[in-house]
């Protein structure tokens, strides 16, 4: 299934994308796409609904594909070829940092370049959406806790991230720096998350063209690993890292400016399109 949220910010309705491209309204059955609705039991109930029996939502703004995200966890340097382009060494354990949930926006919403930014960058990533509470889970059992996948753009301000002392979080958490969606694709539709093509374009020019095959730490490992340190809850999102082709890795580096358009996608998971705009506040 492809679950989505459609409507203006704060007024999104839960919906499903059917096989004909229509958007049946799930709001008569679930309050939102999050919490109990994306548990194994909740997903079974949604799967049992005949989409033809539901009222249709007119196409409009697509919101973030999951609500109530308590943690937006990101994995750094998780692609061997991306680590190489930045001159970094892959460590013996994953690099973990948080992106503030206030950064979350819809997949096609404008992205605001923050005041003082000169190094706003792009990163196409596979997001993993947790469906039930995971704590101390084994790698063998990890997929039992995954509701599905989504596309994320881990937008980053490199100077904030690396040139101003402290942790990476402040370069990752600016408002609108977390587009997710368009859909939460349930895991049954993605039999192998470690074999997905992924791409990103800036103003029509391909910058990233990679595959989840080059992940250092795969989805199963990451869910298990993270659960050793913190409970993972329904609606939490794990953004699993990016392949090569980011602006930071270019010679010379290349960064985004107001008016630039970024398009990105992952096989079977969907596409996004964002216009980058100056902060008007």
Residue pairs with C-beta under 8 A, 6 or more apart in sequence:
1 16
1 43
1 46
1 47
1 185
1 186
1 188
1 189
2 16
2 17
2 183
2 184
2 185
2 186
2 189
2 270
3 14
3 15
3 16
3 17
3 26
3 33
3 38
3 46
3 65
3 148
3 183
3 184
3 186
4 14
4 15
4 16
4 17
4 23
4 33
4 62
4 63
4 65
4 181
4 182
4 183
4 184
5 12
5 13
5 14
5 15
5 32
5 33
5 62
5 63
5 64
5 65
5 66
5 67
5 181
6 12
6 13
6 15
6 23
6 57
6 59
6 60
6 61
6 62
6 63
7 13
7 57
7 60
7 61
7 63
8 60
8 61
9 61
9 63
9 106
12 32
12 63
12 64
12 67
13 25
13 26
13 27
13 57
14 25
14 26
14 27
14 30
14 31
14 32
14 33
14 37
15 23
15 24
15 25
15 26
15 27
15 57
16 23
16 24
16 26
16 46
16 49
16 51
16 54
17 23
17 183
18 24
18 51
22 51
22 56
23 56
23 57
23 58
23 59
24 51
24 52
24 54
24 55
24 56
24 57
25 54
25 55
25 56
25 57
26 33
26 46
26 49
26 54
28 54
28 55
29 45
29 46
29 49
30 37
30 42
30 46
31 37
32 67
32 68
33 65
33 66
33 67
33 184
34 66
34 67
34 68
34 69
34 234
34 235
35 42
35 67
35 68
35 234
35 235
36 42
36 234
37 43
37 46
38 66
38 129
38 131
38 147
38 148
38 184
38 234
38 235
39 131
39 132
39 147
39 234
40 131
40 132
40 144
42 131
43 131
43 147
43 186
61 106
61 108
61 109
62 106
62 107
62 108
62 181
62 182
63 106
63 181
64 104
64 105
64 106
64 107
64 179
64 180
64 181
65 107
65 129
65 150
65 180
65 181
65 182
65 183
65 184
66 129
66 150
66 180
66 184
66 235
66 237
67 235
68 234
68 235
69 101
69 104
69 235
69 236
69 237
70 101
70 233
70 235
70 236
71 98
71 101
71 230
71 232
71 233
71 236
71 237
72 98
72 99
72 100
72 101
72 103
72 104
72 178
72 236
72 237
72 239
73 96
73 97
73 98
73 99
73 226
73 236
73 237
73 238
73 239
74 96
74 97
74 98
74 99
74 125
74 154
74 172
74 238
74 239
74 241
75 94
75 95
75 96
75 217
75 222
75 238
75 239
75 240
75 241
76 94
76 95
76 96
76 97
76 168
76 241
77 83
77 86
77 88
77 90
77 91
77 95
77 216
77 241
78 94
78 95
78 215
78 216
78 217
78 240
78 241
78 242
79 210
79 214
79 215
79 216
79 241
79 242
79 243
79 244
80 90
80 214
80 216
81 210
81 214
81 243
81 244
82 210
82 214
82 241
82 242
82 243
82 244
82 246
82 249
83 89
83 90
83 216
84 244
85 244
85 245
85 246
85 249
86 246
86 248
86 249
90 216
93 225
94 216
94 217
94 222
94 225
96 226
96 229
97 167
97 168
97 169
97 172
98 169
98 172
98 173
99 154
99 169
99 172
99 173
99 177
99 178
99 239
100 169
100 172
100 173
100 178
101 178
102 173
102 175
103 155
103 172
103 173
103 174
103 175
103 176
103 177
103 178
104 178
104 179
104 180
105 111
105 176
105 178
105 179
105 180
106 179
106 181
106 182
107 151
107 179
107 180
107 181
107 182
107 270
107 271
107 272
107 273
107 274
108 179
108 182
108 272
108 273
108 274
109 176
109 179
109 274
110 176
110 274
110 275
110 276
110 277
111 153
111 155
111 176
111 177
111 179
111 262
111 274
111 275
111 276
111 277
112 174
112 175
112 176
112 276
112 277
112 278
112 279
113 120
113 256
113 257
113 258
113 276
113 277
113 278
113 279
114 120
114 157
114 160
114 174
114 175
114 279
115 279
115 281
117 157
117 159
117 160
117 174
118 159
118 255
119 157
119 158
119 159
119 160
119 247
119 248
119 253
119 255
120 155
120 156
120 157
120 158
120 255
120 256
120 276
121 155
121 156
121 157
121 158
121 246
121 247
121 248
121 255
121 256
122 153
122 155
122 156
122 200
122 202
122 207
122 208
122 246
122 247
122 256
122 262
122 264
123 153
123 154
123 155
123 156
123 200
123 242
123 246
124 151
124 152
124 153
124 198
124 199
124 200
124 208
124 210
124 242
124 243
124 264
124 265
124 266
125 151
125 152
125 153
125 154
125 198
125 239
125 240
125 241
125 242
126 149
126 151
126 152
126 193
126 196
126 198
126 212
126 219
126 239
126 240
126 266
126 269
127 149
127 150
127 151
127 152
127 180
127 237
127 238
127 239
127 240
128 146
128 149
128 193
128 219
128 222
128 223
128 237
128 238
128 240
129 146
129 147
129 148
129 149
129 150
129 184
129 235
129 236
129 237
130 145
130 146
130 147
130 223
130 232
130 233
130 234
130 235
130 236
130 237
130 238
131 145
131 146
131 147
131 148
131 234
132 144
132 145
132 147
132 234
133 145
133 231
133 232
133 233
133 234
134 142
134 145
134 223
134 226
134 227
134 231
134 232
135 227
135 231
135 232
136 227
136 228
137 144
137 145
137 223
137 224
137 227
138 224
139 220
139 221
139 224
140 220
141 224
142 219
142 220
142 221
142 223
142 224
142 227
143 187
143 219
143 220
143 223
145 223
145 227
145 232
146 187
146 219
146 223
147 184
147 186
147 187
147 234
148 184
148 185
148 186
148 187
148 189
148 190
149 184
149 185
149 187
149 190
149 193
149 269
150 180
150 181
150 183
150 184
150 185
150 237
150 269
150 270
151 180
151 181
151 182
151 264
151 265
151 266
151 269
151 270
151 271
151 272
152 178
152 179
152 180
152 237
152 239
153 178
153 179
153 200
153 262
153 264
153 272
153 274
154 172
154 177
154 178
154 239
154 242
155 172
155 174
155 176
155 177
155 178
155 179
156 171
156 172
156 177
156 246
157 171
157 172
157 174
157 177
158 171
158 247
158 248
158 253
158 255
159 171
160 170
160 171
160 174
161 168
161 170
161 171
161 172
162 168
162 171
164 170
164 171
179 272
179 274
180 237
181 270
181 272
182 270
182 271
182 272
183 269
183 270
185 268
185 269
185 270
187 193
189 268
190 196
190 268
190 269
193 212
193 218
193 219
194 212
194 213
194 215
194 218
194 219
195 211
195 212
195 213
196 211
196 212
196 266
196 267
196 268
196 269
197 209
197 210
197 211
197 266
197 267
198 208
198 209
198 210
198 211
198 212
198 243
198 264
198 265
198 266
198 267
199 206
199 208
199 209
199 210
199 264
199 265
200 206
200 207
200 208
200 245
200 262
200 263
200 264
200 265
201 207
201 262
201 263
201 264
202 256
202 260
202 261
202 262
203 260
203 261
204 261
204 263
206 245
207 245
207 246
207 247
208 242
208 243
208 244
208 245
208 246
208 264
209 243
209 245
210 242
210 243
210 244
210 245
211 243
212 240
212 266
214 243
215 240
215 241
216 241
217 225
217 240
219 240
222 238
222 240
223 232
223 238
226 232
226 238
232 238
247 253
247 254
247 255
247 256
256 262
256 276
257 276
258 276
258 277
258 278
259 275
259 276
259 277
260 275
260 276
261 273
261 274
261 275
261 276
262 272
262 273
262 274
262 276
263 271
263 272
263 273
264 271
264 272
265 271
265 272
